[in-house]
């Protein structure tokens, strides 16, 4: 199977994963044609999509935004790791909470709309990265 064209959309969302923990999650929605349309041979190929959680960052803890300390040495990575360690020490499995909260956080209507848009682009032979003369990444805040 050879993918001819595809569309990837970055989606950012903020989720309350615990009464005291808010995280920003980053998803990628991929849409592509996966072969000929067997039900309607004269129509565009079947369209398939996936939604993937690719990253997350802690946005707030105990109702407060994250604060950098001298121990962080000016590194956001160290600051986030310090907060992750505090959360872990409290017996909270942050990764599991994020995975559970992220499932279903991207509305099916958004994925369906992207599939429909992609199909229209395919039918009109448009390049997903050059629609209406604009090039670049499409970024959606859910």
ZIGI-V554822 format. One record per backbone hydrogen bond with DSSP energy under -0.5 kcal/mol. NH is the residue of the N-H (numbers start at 1). CO is the residue of the C=O. E is the energy in kcal/mol with one decimal. If there is no record, write none. Layout:
nh=NH co=CO e=E
nh=NH co=CO e=E
This chain:
nh=4 co=2 e=-0.6
nh=7 co=31 e=-3.0
nh=9 co=29 e=-2.5
nh=10 co=138 e=-1.3
nh=11 co=27 e=-2.7
nh=12 co=140 e=-1.9
nh=13 co=25 e=-2.2
nh=15 co=13 e=-0.5
nh=15 co=23 e=-3.0
nh=17 co=15 e=-0.9
nh=17 co=21 e=-1.5
nh=18 co=21 e=-1.4
nh=21 co=18 e=-1.8
nh=22 co=60 e=-2.2
nh=23 co=15 e=-2.7
nh=24 co=57 e=-3.0
nh=25 co=13 e=-3.4
nh=25 co=23 e=-0.6
nh=26 co=55 e=-2.7
nh=27 co=11 e=-3.1
nh=28 co=52 e=-2.2
nh=29 co=9 e=-2.8
nh=30 co=28 e=-0.6
nh=30 co=50 e=-2.3
nh=31 co=7 e=-2.9
nh=32 co=48 e=-2.6
nh=33 co=5 e=-1.0
nh=34 co=46 e=-2.4
nh=37 co=43 e=-0.5
nh=38 co=36 e=-1.0
nh=43 co=40 e=-2.4
nh=46 co=35 e=-1.6
nh=48 co=32 e=-3.2
nh=50 co=30 e=-2.1
nh=52 co=28 e=-2.4
nh=54 co=26 e=-3.0
nh=54 co=52 e=-0.6
nh=55 co=26 e=-1.4
nh=57 co=24 e=-2.3
nh=59 co=22 e=-3.0
nh=60 co=22 e=-2.0
nh=61 co=64 e=-2.6
nh=62 co=20 e=-3.3
nh=64 co=61 e=-1.4
nh=66 co=59 e=-1.0
nh=72 co=69 e=-1.3
nh=73 co=70 e=-1.6
nh=74 co=69 e=-0.6
nh=75 co=72 e=-2.2
nh=76 co=74 e=-0.6
nh=79 co=75 e=-2.0
nh=80 co=76 e=-2.8
nh=81 co=77 e=-2.5
nh=82 co=78 e=-2.3
nh=83 co=79 e=-2.1
nh=84 co=80 e=-2.6
nh=85 co=81 e=-2.5
nh=86 co=82 e=-2.1
nh=87 co=83 e=-2.6
nh=88 co=84 e=-2.7
nh=89 co=85 e=-2.7
nh=90 co=86 e=-1.2
nh=91 co=88 e=-2.1
nh=92 co=87 e=-1.9
nh=93 co=91 e=-0.5
nh=94 co=92 e=-1.3
nh=97 co=93 e=-2.1
nh=98 co=94 e=-2.6
nh=99 co=95 e=-2.6
nh=100 co=96 e=-2.6
nh=101 co=97 e=-2.5
nh=102 co=98 e=-2.5
nh=103 co=99 e=-1.3
nh=105 co=102 e=-2.2
nh=107 co=105 e=-0.7
nh=110 co=107 e=-0.8
nh=111 co=107 e=-1.5
nh=112 co=108 e=-2.9
nh=113 co=109 e=-2.2
nh=114 co=110 e=-2.3
nh=115 co=111 e=-2.4
nh=116 co=112 e=-2.6
nh=117 co=113 e=-2.8
nh=118 co=114 e=-2.7
nh=119 co=115 e=-2.5
nh=120 co=116 e=-2.4
nh=121 co=117 e=-2.3
nh=122 co=118 e=-2.5
nh=123 co=119 e=-2.7
nh=124 co=120 e=-1.9
nh=125 co=122 e=-1.2
nh=126 co=121 e=-3.2
nh=128 co=126 e=-0.5
nh=130 co=127 e=-2.2
nh=131 co=134 e=-0.8
nh=133 co=130 e=-0.6
nh=134 co=131 e=-1.8
nh=136 co=129 e=-0.6
nh=139 co=137 e=-0.5
nh=140 co=10 e=-2.5
nh=142 co=12 e=-2.0
nh=142 co=140 e=-0.7
